């Protein structure tokens, strides 16, 4: 039953001291012909009243549809519409609402109520799934009674090879609570099939990836970034290189959702870091059709193909964060998408002078993709705190660091042209008489610098990129929508 008759309706439960207290009041109202319906949430034998049959709200549908948050609740309806309500026990309010004087003689004037069973955290998602109507765009997949739901999802090809969380309607609804955007809103067009990607579809894959609802805004923004022409997700899927989308998160949302920017920042152990990138990849796979061995043609692949997301340690950094470098104001939450490979270590435990450390970093950076190639590939330098402190102690600004690093990254064209040293790979012969920069820092990409990692350890990391600019992928930074944190 989801319809109510006009008149006065009381919602109660036995497991509420105030509800037990007001049973004589309910009988007064019944005797006065004022109360038309009594709904009990738990015990069908409660309350013991005469003259009116009590409705047992066994599935809590009545309470859910009436939006009852507290019991006792007294609701007045006229012409099928609620006109007034009061919660808890308050003699003056009950008498005003019912028009019956001298209610509850001998009772205290006021007593607070208890939480309704329909807003119990253990029940609310299931109730929303049961009574809130179907989701807007997604079909429901029914499993046979004897099917193992975890194995069934793998058998249907939804998995990246790891176990998935079953995206029940209750779980998807709970995930959607992480954003103010409508489930039916189209966020972008997802490659390679170029179908419309709704918030709801993203939420489903976020559930399967193991995300919490508060991660959903980051997942949405990350998908907005990779589904742009500039990022070229379709091309990234098709390449035989091992690259996949890498995400760097900046701004207050890092701390709000508990992301890791410190020890093991590029590894396992943090739920947000581990599942946000995975949710993006599952969405590309399950909605866009980006399946390995089909459109995804990587020769080897890399961990970025499963999910690669981390936060910058802005609080510990001597410099402004990546988001500011990318044109956003400090304090704005952003996600930067980069077509990256697996990280490689920068090993330097001895260098202490900033000038010498720049030279050491440059030697490592020159090997990105190939030590014989220049300007065609971008990279992220993840500078660890101990290395960053060498520049902090010397008073270097980020601009000063970049200038010195760019100088150290200049390469002799003659030594890396095709055929030089008996190696066919290299830059075109036309650059043989010039000095060339390793990275093209005049474009939208180049070398990006991020501060992250444990406070102890003289090991930075480099994340090499895919072919840059129009031939490949350009890093894209998207603001995470306000009101979604």
C-alpha positions in Angstrom: 0.0 0.0 0.0 1.4 3.4 -1.0 -1.7 5.5 -1.0 -3.1 7.3 2.1 -6.6 8.4 2.8 -7.3 12.0 3.8 -7.2 12.7 7.5 -4.6 12.1 10.2 -2.0 9.4 9.9 0.3 8.4 12.8 3.6 6.6 12.2 5.1 4.7 15.2 7.3 1.8 16.2 7.5 -0.3 19.4 11.2 0.2 19.7 10.7 3.9 20.6 10.0 5.0 24.1 8.1 8.1 23.0 5.9 6.0 20.7 5.0 3.8 23.7 4.3 6.8 25.8 1.8 8.3 23.3 -0.3 5.2 22.9 -3.0 6.6 25.2 -3.0 9.8 23.0 -3.5 7.7 19.9 -6.5 6.1 21.6 -7.9 9.6 22.5 -7.6 10.6 18.9 -9.3 7.4 17.7 -12.1 7.9 20.1 -12.5 11.5 19.0 -12.8 10.3 15.3 -9.7 12.4 14.5 -7.2 9.7 13.6 -7.8 7.8 10.4 -4.7 5.6 10.1 -2.0 4.2 12.3 1.1 2.7 10.7 3.6 0.7 12.8 7.1 -0.1 11.4 8.2 -3.0 13.5 5.8 -5.0 15.7 2.4 -5.7 14.1 0.9 -6.1 17.6 1.8 -2.6 18.5 0.1 -0.3 19.5 -2.7 -1.9 21.4 -5.6 0.4 20.4 -9.3 -0.3 19.7 -11.5 1.2 17.0 -9.0 1.3 14.2 -7.0 -1.4 12.4 -3.2 -0.8 12.6 -1.3 -1.1 9.3 2.0 -3.0 9.6 4.6 -1.3 7.3 6.5 -4.6 6.9 8.5 -3.4 3.9 8.7 0.2 5.1 7.1 1.4 1.8 4.5 3.5 3.5 7.2 5.2 5.6 9.4 5.7 2.7 6.7 7.3 0.5 5.6 9.5 3.3 9.2 10.6 3.9 9.1 9.8 7.5 12.4 10.5 9.3 11.3 10.4 12.9 8.7 8.5 14.9 6.2 9.3 16.1 5.2 11.4 13.2 1.7 12.8 12.8 0.7 13.8 9.2 -2.4 15.6 8.0 -3.7 15.0 4.5 -6.4 16.8 2.5 -7.4 16.0 -1.1 -4.5 13.6 -1.3 -2.0 16.2 -0.3 -0.1 16.6 2.9 -1.0 19.9 4.6 0.9 19.6 7.9 2.9 17.3 10.1 4.6 17.2 13.5 7.3 14.9 14.8 8.0 13.6 18.3 5.6 14.4 21.1 4.6 18.0 21.6 1.2 18.5 23.3 0.6 22.0 21.9 1.5 21.0 18.4 -0.5 17.8 18.4 -3.6 19.6 19.8 -3.2 22.3 17.1 -2.8 19.8 14.3 -5.7 17.5 15.4 -8.1 20.0 16.8 -8.5 17.7 19.9 -7.9 19.5 23.2 -6.4 18.1 26.5 -4.3 15.4 24.9 -2.2 13.2 27.0 -3.1 14.3 30.5 -0.3 13.3 32.9 2.3 13.2 30.1 5.2 15.6 29.9 4.6 18.4 27.5 7.3 17.4 25.1 9.4 14.3 24.3 11.8 13.8 21.3 11.1 11.0 19.0 13.3 8.3 17.5 14.8 7.7 14.1 12.4 6.1 11.6 13.4 2.6 10.3 13.1 4.0 6.8 16.1 6.2 7.3 18.3 3.5 8.9 21.6 3.6 7.1 21.5 -0.2 6.6 18.1 0.1 4.9 18.0 3.4 3.1 19.7 2.3 -0.2 17.7 -0.8 -0.5 14.5 1.1 0.1 15.4 3.7 -2.6 16.1 0.9 -5.0 12.8 -0.8 -4.1 10.5 2.2 -4.1 12.4 5.0 -6.0 11.6 3.8 -9.5 14.1 2.4 -12.0 17.3 4.1 -13.0 17.0 6.3 -16.0 19.0 4.6 -18.7 20.5 1.3 -17.6 19.1 -2.2 -18.2 19.0 -4.7 -15.4 20.9 -7.9 -15.8 19.4 -10.8 -14.0 21.6 -13.7 -12.9 20.3 -17.2 -12.5 19.7 -18.4 -8.9 22.7 -20.7 -8.9 25.1 -18.3 -10.6 28.0 -16.8 -8.6 27.6 -13.1 -9.2 31.3 -12.4 -9.1 32.1 -15.1 -11.6 29.1 -14.2 -13.7 30.4 -10.6 -14.1 33.8 -11.9 -15.3 32.1 -14.4 -17.6 30.1 -11.6 -19.2 33.4 -9.7 -20.0 32.9 -6.7 -17.7 36.1 -7.2 -15.7 39.6 -6.0 -16.2 40.8 -9.3 -14.8 40.2 -8.4 -11.2 37.1 -9.1 -9.1 34.3 -6.6 -9.4 31.8 -5.2 -6.9 28.3 -6.2 -8.1 26.6 -2.9 -9.2 23.2 -3.5 -7.6 20.7 -0.8 -7.9 21.1 0.1 -4.2 24.8 0.4 -4.6 24.5 2.6 -7.8 22.0 4.8 -6.1 24.4 5.3 -3.2 27.2 6.1 -5.6 25.0 8.7 -7.3 24.7 10.5 -4.0 28.3 11.5 -4.5 27.3 14.0 -7.1 24.7 16.7 -7.6 24.5 15.9 -11.3 21.4 14.1 -12.6 21.9 10.4 -13.4 20.7 11.0 -17.0 23.1 13.9 -17.7 25.4 13.2 -20.6 28.9 13.9 -19.5 30.7 13.2 -22.8 31.0 10.9 -25.7 33.1 7.9 -24.9 35.5 6.3 -27.4 35.9 4.2 -29.3 32.2 3.5 -30.0 31.4 7.2 -29.5 28.3 6.6 -27.4 26.8 9.1 -24.9 28.2 8.6 -21.4 25.8 9.4 -18.6 26.5 10.1 -15.0 24.6 6.9 -14.2 26.8 4.8 -16.5 29.9 6.2 -14.8 28.4 5.5 -11.4 27.8 1.8 -12.3 31.4 1.3 -13.3 32.6 3.3 -10.2 30.7 0.8 -8.1 32.4 -2.2 -9.9 35.8 -0.6 -9.5 35.3 -0.3 -5.7 35.0 3.5 -5.4 33.2 5.3 -2.6 30.5 7.8 -3.5 32.8 10.7 -2.6 35.2 9.6 -5.4 32.6 10.0 -8.1 33.2 13.7 -8.9 36.9 12.9 -9.6 35.9 9.9 -11.8 33.5 12.1 -13.8 36.1 14.9 -14.3 38.7 12.3 -15.3 36.4 10.9 -17.9 35.7 14.4 -19.2 39.4 14.9 -19.6 40.2 11.7 -21.5 37.1 11.9 -23.7 38.4 15.1 -25.4 39.9 15.3 -28.9 43.1 16.7 -27.3 43.6 13.7 -25.1 42.7 11.3 -27.9 41.7 8.3 -25.9 40.8 6.4 -29.1 44.3 6.7 -30.4 45.7 5.8 -27.0 43.7 2.6 -27.1 44.9 1.7 -30.6 48.6 2.3 -30.1 50.9 -0.6 -29.6 52.9 1.4 -27.1 52.2 0.5 -23.4 50.6 3.8 -22.4 47.4 4.4 -20.6 45.7 7.3 -18.8 47.5 8.6 -15.7 45.7 11.0 -13.4 47.1 13.6 -11.1 44.7 15.1 -8.6 45.2 18.6 -7.1 43.3 20.8 -4.7 41.2 20.3 -1.6 39.4 17.2 -2.8 42.6 15.2 -2.3 42.3 15.4 1.4 38.5 15.4 1.5 38.4 11.9 0.0 41.6 10.6 1.7 43.9 10.3 -1.3 47.6 9.4 -0.8 50.3 11.8 -1.8 53.0 10.4 0.4 54.7 7.0 0.9 53.9 4.4 -1.9 52.0 7.1 -3.7 52.4 5.4 -7.1 51.6 1.9 -5.6 48.9 0.1 -3.7 47.3 0.6 -0.4 45.0 3.6 -0.8 41.4 3.0 -1.9 40.9 6.3 -3.7 44.2 6.1 -5.6 43.6 2.5 -6.6 39.9 2.7 -7.7 39.5 6.1 -9.4 41.7 5.3 -12.3 40.3 1.8 -12.5 36.7 3.2 -12.7 37.8 5.3 -15.7 39.3 2.3 -17.4 36.3 0.1 -16.7 34.0 2.8 -18.2 36.1 3.0 -21.3 36.0 -0.8 -21.5 32.3 -1.5 -20.7 30.6 1.6 -22.2 33.1 2.6 -24.9 34.1 -0.9 -26.0 37.9 -0.4 -25.5 38.7 -4.1 -25.1 42.3 -5.4 -25.0 43.1 -7.6 -27.9 40.5 -5.8 -30.0 40.7 -2.0 -30.2 43.4 -2.0 -27.5 46.5 -3.2 -29.4 49.2 -2.6 -26.8 52.3 -4.8 -27.3 52.9 -5.1 -23.6 50.6 -2.7 -21.8 51.4 -1.4 -18.3 49.8 -1.0 -14.9 48.3 2.3 -16.2 46.0 0.0 -18.3 44.3 -1.1 -15.0 44.2 2.3 -13.3 46.8 4.9 -12.4 45.8 7.8 -10.2 47.6 9.7 -7.5 47.6 13.0 -5.6 50.2 15.7 -5.4 51.7 16.5 -2.0 50.9 20.2 -2.2 51.4 20.9 1.5 54.9 19.5 1.5 56.0 21.0 -1.8 58.4 24.0 -2.0 56.6 25.1 -5.1 53.2 25.8 -6.6 51.3 22.6 -7.6 50.7 21.2 -11.1 47.2 22.6 -11.3 48.7 26.2 -11.1 51.2 25.3 -13.8 48.3 24.2 -15.9 46.5 27.6 -15.5 44.2 27.1 -12.5 44.1 29.2 -9.4 45.6 27.7 -6.2 43.0 25.9 -4.1 40.9 24.7 -7.1 40.4 20.9 -7.3 41.5 19.5 -10.6 42.4 16.3 -12.3 45.1 16.2 -15.0 45.0 13.3 -17.5 48.3 12.2 -19.0 48.9 9.4 -21.5 51.7 7.7 -19.5 53.6 4.5 -19.2 54.7 2.7 -16.0 56.9 4.8 -13.7 60.7 4.4 -13.6 62.9 5.2 -10.8 65.4 8.1 -10.6 68.2 6.7 -8.4 70.5 9.4 -6.9 71.4 9.1 -3.2 74.6 11.0 -3.2 74.0 14.4 -4.9 73.4 17.3 -2.5 74.0 20.4 -4.6 71.0 21.6 -6.6 73.0 22.3 -9.7 74.4 18.8 -9.7 71.0 17.2 -8.9 69.6 19.0 -12.0 72.2 17.3 -14.1 71.4 13.9 -12.6 67.7 14.3 -13.1 68.3 15.4 -16.7 70.4 12.3 -17.4 67.5 10.1 -16.4 64.9 12.3 -18.2 66.8 12.0 -21.5 66.0 8.3 -21.6 62.2 8.9 -21.7 60.8 6.6 -24.4 64.3 6.6 -26.1 67.5 8.5 -25.5 67.6 8.9 -29.3 64.4 10.9 -29.5 63.5 14.5 -28.6 60.5 16.8 -28.5 58.0 14.1 -29.6 57.2 12.8 -26.1 56.0 14.4 -22.8 56.7 13.3 -19.3 55.9 13.7 -15.6 58.7 14.1 -13.2 57.5 13.0 -9.7 60.0 14.7 -7.5 60.4 13.1 -4.1 60.5 15.3 -0.9 64.2 14.6 -0.2 65.2 15.6 -3.7 62.9 18.6 -3.6 64.4 19.7 -0.3 67.8 20.2 -2.1 66.2 23.0 -4.1 64.1 24.3 -1.1 67.2 24.6 1.0 69.0 26.5 -1.8 66.0 28.9 -2.2 65.3 27.9 -5.8 61.9 28.8 -7.3 60.1 26.4 -9.6 60.9 28.7 -12.5 64.6 28.6 -11.6 64.5 24.9 -11.4 62.7 24.6 -14.8 65.2 26.9 -16.4 68.2 24.9 -15.2 66.6 21.6 -16.1 65.6 22.8 -19.6 69.3 23.8 -20.1 70.5 20.4 -18.9 68.1 18.7 -21.2 69.5 20.1 -24.4 70.8 17.4 -26.6 73.4 17.4 -29.4 71.5 16.6 -32.5 74.5 15.0 -34.3 74.8 12.3 -31.6 71.1 11.2 -31.8 70.3 11.5 -35.5 69.2 8.4 -37.4 72.2 6.2 -38.0 74.6 7.9 -35.5 76.7 5.3 -33.6 75.3 2.6 -35.8 71.8 2.8 -34.4 69.0 3.3 -36.9 66.6 4.9 -34.5 66.9 8.7 -33.9 65.7 12.1 -34.9 65.7 13.2 -38.6 69.1 14.1 -40.1 68.0 17.7 -40.5 68.6 18.3 -36.8 72.2 17.0 -37.0 73.8 20.4 -36.7 71.6 21.8 -34.0 71.0 21.5 -30.3 67.6 20.1 -29.5 65.5 20.2 -26.3 64.4 16.8 -25.0 60.9 18.2 -24.3 58.8 20.7 -26.1 57.8 23.0 -23.2 56.4 25.7 -25.5 53.3 23.6 -26.2 50.4 22.4 -24.0 52.4 19.5 -22.7 56.2 19.0 -22.3 57.7 18.1 -18.9 55.3 18.4 -16.0 56.6 18.5 -12.4 54.7 17.0 -9.5 55.8 16.8 -5.8 54.9 13.5 -4.1 56.3 10.6 -2.1 57.5 9.6 1.3 59.6 12.0 3.4 62.4 9.5 3.5 64.1 8.1 0.4 66.2 9.7 -2.4 64.2 8.2 -5.2 62.1 10.3 -7.6 60.1 8.8 -10.5 59.6 9.5 -14.2 56.4 8.7 -16.0 57.1 8.8 -19.7 54.5 9.8 -22.2 53.0 8.7 -25.5 53.5 10.7 -28.8 52.5 14.3 -28.1 50.4 17.0 -29.7 48.3 16.4 -32.8 50.1 13.1 -33.6 49.2 11.6 -30.2 47.9 13.0 -26.9 47.9 16.3 -25.2 47.6 16.4 -21.3 44.2 17.7 -20.3 43.3 19.3 -16.9 39.7 19.6 -15.8 38.3 21.3 -12.8 36.2 19.1 -10.5 32.8 20.7 -10.4 32.1 22.8 -7.3 29.3 21.4 -5.1 30.4 17.8 -5.7 32.9 17.5 -2.9 
